[in-house]
């Protein structure tokens, strides 16, 4: 991620247009949090079909989300 950013100089371009560092990093955080949530939910839903029988499904989803 950092190398790709340095090649494209996206952060510096946004800074020239007036975007603050907080806004830039917050957008990355929100993007990857949403992506992690979707992936954790899909993995959880697949395992929920026949694999997770004796565990609390909420704990399994939280484990996947925190692992991501």
N, C-alpha and C positions, 0 to 999 in steps of 0.2 A: 504494500500500500504506500509506504513512504517513498520508495524508489519511483513508483509510477507517478506519484504526486510531484516529485522533483523533476521528472522528465517533462510533465505537462505544465508545470508552474501554475497550476490551478489556484492554489492558495494565494500566491502573489498577485494574480490577476484579480481575484475577488477583493483583496486588500486595496488594490488601486481603485476599484469601483466603490469602495467605502464600506465593505463588509468587515465586521470586527472578528477577531480571532475566536471569541466566544461563540458567535453565531456559526462560524465555520465548523468548529469541533462539535458543537451541539448537533448540527445537521448530520455529521458522520455518526455520532452516538445514536441518534434516533433511527437512522437508516439501518445500522447493524443490529440494533435492538429489535426492530420490527422483523428483519430477516431471520434473526435467531429465534424469535417467537414462532414464526411460520414453520421453520424447519423442526423445532422441538415439538410443535403440535402435530405435524404430519408424522414424525417418527413415533410419537406417543399414540396416535390414532391407529397406526399400523400394528403396533404391539398390543394395543387394547383388544384387538379382535380375538386372539386366542392365547396370547402369551401371558398377559397380566391377569392372573385369576385370584391370587392370594395376597396381593399387595394393594395398598390404597392408590388408585390411579392419579390422584392429585400429587402425591409425593413423587411418583415416577415422572410426571410432567415437570415438576419443579426441579428435579434432579437433571433432566435433559436440558432445561432452560439454563440452569446454573452452569452446567458443563459447557454450554455454547458460549 
